[in-house]
Amino acid sequence: MVISNKHNRSNRSVVCALGFKQNAKKKIIMRPNHIGPLSQSILLSNDPANPNKLFRTALSAFNDRDFSGAFTAWSLLAEQNNPDALNNLGLLHSRGLGVTPNYEQAVNCFKTASFSGHALAQNNLGIMNYYGFGTQRSYELAHMWFNISASNGNELGGSNIDIVAKKMSSADISKAQSMARQCMASNYQISLMPLSTDRTKP
């Protein structure tokens, strides 16, 4: 699971503080990367006219391990439907950083960001479906979201497709691929169609 580190669509930070990686056995696992030392508490202000400044403040707080400050700032931006903030807020909810862990809230954040076409959030939503965190486990939905994420340029999505596909039948893979095409063609309006739940443990 990856944190969004951009404060606008044309300017990216090099900081990436958390991530999902694959181990030698090709399991999807979570790990923390290095995060900087604890910073002093900061005062956050919500200036709707300058959301980029607030996003940078939140990212700085996150990297200084001021997770409560980051959560506050990204929550304010999430109210403005900022997809990067929603993705990051989902990560904080899922890890219990600056807030009590809540997988259901994480899924809601990832979904909202995913429906706007956010590739990282789509990959993260696929992970939640893969493990059944905050939602029913569905390898079909996981494959769908990994596929969509990869189509939108996220390399993790492509890697995760190979992992989940090993747990699926050819028919299920074809169904998930079809759903991914329909979902994207509808601009994510039919992304919640019912699917059978696969409860097989990873």
NUZA-13487 format. One line per 3 residues: number of its first residue (from 0); their letters; for each residue x, y, z of C-alpha. Coordinates in Angstrom, 2 decimals. Example, Ala and Ser with C-alpha at 12.3 -4.5 7.8 and 13.67 -1.06 7.14 Angstrom:
! NUZA-13487
0) AS) 12.30/-4.50/7.80 | 13.67/-1.06/7.14
***
This chain:
! NUZA-13487
0) MVI) 0.00/0.00/0.00 | 1.51/3.29/-1.09 | 1.04/6.79/0.16
3) SNK) 0.39/9.56/-2.34 | 3.25/12.03/-2.13 | 2.15/14.59/-4.68
6) HNR) 0.54/17.90/-3.84 | -0.62/18.54/-7.37 | -0.75/16.66/-10.66
9) SNR) 2.37/18.23/-12.11 | 4.77/18.27/-9.15 | 5.75/15.16/-7.19
12) SVV) 7.78/14.78/-4.02 | 10.42/12.06/-3.84 | 9.18/10.97/-0.40
15) CAL) 7.40/7.64/-0.20 | 7.00/6.70/3.44 | 4.98/3.50/3.42
18) GFK) 4.60/0.69/0.94 | 3.50/-2.81/0.07 | 6.11/-5.16/-1.32
21) QNA) 6.29/-8.77/-2.39 | 8.53/-11.27/-0.63 | 10.28/-14.24/-2.21
24) KKK) 7.15/-16.37/-1.86 | 5.11/-13.82/-3.80 | 2.78/-12.88/-0.95
27) IIM) 1.40/-9.37/-0.71 | 2.65/-7.97/2.58 | 2.83/-4.61/4.31
30) RPN) 6.01/-3.03/5.55 | 7.03/0.38/6.89 | 9.91/2.11/5.14
33) HIG) 12.13/4.57/7.00 | 10.29/7.53/8.47 | 12.04/10.58/9.86
36) PLS) 12.29/11.55/13.54 | 9.39/12.81/15.61 | 8.69/16.49/15.02
39) QSI) 7.13/19.05/17.30 | 3.36/19.48/17.12 | 2.27/21.80/14.34
42) LLS) -0.77/23.99/13.90 | -2.77/23.18/10.78 | -5.05/25.62/9.04
45) NDP) -7.54/24.82/6.30 | -7.23/27.30/3.44 | -9.54/26.10/0.61
48) ANP) -7.80/28.54/-1.69 | -4.45/26.83/-1.16 | -4.93/23.05/-0.80
51) NKL) -1.41/22.31/-2.05 | 0.10/24.04/0.96 | -2.01/21.99/3.34
54) FRT) -1.09/18.79/1.50 | 2.62/19.58/1.82 | 2.12/20.32/5.51
57) ALS) 0.41/16.96/5.96 | 3.17/15.12/4.09 | 5.82/16.84/6.20
60) AFN) 3.95/15.89/9.38 | 3.66/12.30/8.21 | 7.38/12.01/7.50
63) DRD) 8.12/13.49/10.93 | 5.85/10.84/12.50 | 3.25/13.44/13.50
66) FSG) 0.49/11.13/12.29 | -2.27/12.98/14.13 | -1.31/16.18/12.34
69) AFT) -1.20/14.39/9.00 | -4.59/12.80/9.68 | -6.13/16.16/10.54
72) AWS) -4.80/17.86/7.44 | -5.68/15.06/5.02 | -9.15/14.80/6.57
75) LLA) -9.73/18.47/5.74 | -8.61/17.90/2.16 | -10.69/14.71/1.91
78) EQN) -13.76/16.81/2.64 | -12.93/18.59/-0.63 | -12.77/15.17/-2.38
81) NPD) -9.03/15.42/-2.92 | -8.14/11.91/-4.22 | -4.52/11.97/-3.01
84) ALN) -5.66/12.95/0.48 | -8.37/10.28/0.42 | -5.84/7.61/-0.53
87) NLG) -3.50/8.69/2.26 | -6.34/8.92/4.75 | -7.27/5.34/3.85
90) LLH) -3.72/4.26/4.57 | -3.76/5.97/7.99 | -7.07/4.28/8.83
93) SRG) -5.73/0.89/7.76 | -2.52/1.19/9.76 | -3.93/2.99/12.80
96) LGV) -1.61/5.96/12.35 | -2.98/9.03/14.11 | -6.35/7.32/14.46
99) TPN) -7.85/4.08/15.74 | -7.43/1.35/13.08 | -10.58/1.01/11.01
102) YEQ) -10.53/-1.11/7.87 | -14.07/-0.14/6.90 | -13.16/3.55/6.88
105) AVN) -10.01/2.72/4.92 | -12.07/0.91/2.28 | -14.46/3.88/2.02
108) CFK) -11.55/6.26/1.46 | -9.91/4.02/-1.12 | -13.23/3.55/-2.93
111) TAS) -13.93/7.26/-3.17 | -10.44/7.95/-4.51 | -10.63/4.95/-6.85
114) FSG) -13.86/6.18/-8.43 | -12.01/9.36/-9.42 | -9.42/7.28/-11.28
117) HAL) -6.66/7.35/-8.63 | -4.33/4.47/-9.58 | -2.69/4.07/-6.16
120) AQN) -6.04/3.95/-4.40 | -7.26/1.39/-6.93 | -4.31/-0.84/-6.10
123) NLG) -4.90/-0.34/-2.38 | -8.58/-1.17/-2.77 | -7.55/-4.34/-4.57
126) IMN) -5.38/-5.26/-1.59 | -8.30/-4.77/0.79 | -10.42/-7.08/-1.40
129) YYG) -7.58/-9.60/-1.63 | -7.29/-9.95/2.14 | -10.88/-9.18/3.08
132) FGT) -9.86/-6.18/5.17 | -12.95/-4.07/5.87 | -14.90/-5.87/3.16
135) QRS) -15.68/-9.37/1.99 | -12.76/-11.20/0.43 | -13.09/-11.39/-3.33
138) YEL) -10.25/-12.38/-5.60 | -12.37/-11.30/-8.55 | -12.70/-7.76/-7.23
141) AHM) -9.03/-7.71/-6.23 | -8.04/-8.76/-9.76 | -10.39/-6.16/-11.23
144) WFN) -8.93/-3.30/-9.20 | -5.32/-4.42/-9.75 | -6.07/-4.57/-13.47
147) ISA) -7.61/-1.10/-13.48 | -4.73/0.28/-11.42 | -2.21/-1.17/-13.86
150) SNG) -4.15/0.25/-16.80 | -3.90/3.65/-15.14 | -0.13/3.37/-14.89
153) NEL) 0.53/1.81/-11.48 | 3.22/-0.88/-11.61 | 2.16/-2.48/-8.32
156) GGS) -1.21/-3.25/-9.85 | 0.45/-5.24/-12.60 | 2.56/-7.21/-10.14
159) NID) -0.40/-7.93/-7.89 | -2.47/-9.26/-10.80 | 0.02/-12.11/-11.17
162) IVA) -0.27/-12.93/-7.46 | -4.05/-13.05/-7.24 | -4.40/-14.82/-10.61
165) KKM) -2.66/-17.88/-9.16 | -5.60/-18.30/-6.80 | -8.27/-18.01/-9.49
168) SSA) -9.70/-20.25/-12.18 | -9.50/-19.27/-15.84 | -13.23/-18.53/-15.82
171) DIS) -12.90/-16.25/-12.78 | -9.99/-14.41/-14.37 | -11.99/-13.85/-17.55
174) KAQ) -14.91/-12.56/-15.49 | -12.66/-10.17/-13.56 | -11.09/-8.90/-16.79
177) SMA) -14.52/-8.29/-18.27 | -15.59/-6.42/-15.16 | -12.48/-4.24/-15.30
180) RQC) -13.29/-3.27/-18.89 | -16.91/-2.50/-18.04 | -15.92/-0.55/-14.96
183) MAS) -13.52/1.68/-16.86 | -15.89/2.10/-19.81 | -18.59/3.30/-17.41
186) NYQ) -16.20/5.71/-15.69 | -16.41/3.53/-12.55 | -20.20/3.74/-12.33
189) ISL) -20.68/-0.06/-12.30 | -17.70/-0.95/-10.12 | -19.83/-2.34/-7.31
192) MPL) -21.71/-5.05/-9.21 | -22.27/-8.16/-7.07 | -19.63/-10.87/-7.12
195) STD) -19.30/-14.25/-5.47 | -17.09/-14.14/-2.39 | -14.00/-16.36/-2.41
198) RTK) -13.17/-17.22/1.19 | -10.12/-19.34/0.45 | -7.22/-18.17/2.59
201) P) -4.22/-16.67/0.78
***
